[in-house]
Amino acid sequence: MKSVKRWLVVVMVAVMLVAPVTASAQRIIYTVCQWYSADDNCYKCSDYFSVRSEDQAQKKCRAGTPHYFPSVGALQAWMISNCTCDHD
């Protein structure tokens, strides 16, 4: 009976230590693409989207500059002062 309890404790500890590492590896990155419009003399921004890697964000932004944020709130605060063109 003691060996079963020890085995359960070991399994629980392993799950508690491995689960957060796995969750952080699947982290979502919120991204906005920004372009400079010479005609309007302002910066245009895309709608935000989420990706799991920087490579995915760069592919979606193509010629624009990707900006990365940990949360939607931080992203929206940044967009207020950095996206100066009217949003289409």
Summary of the structure (lengths in Angstrom):
residues: 88
radius of gyration: 21.2
end to end distance: 67.5
largest distance: 77.2
contacts: 204
relative contact order: 0.18
helix: 49%
strand: 24%
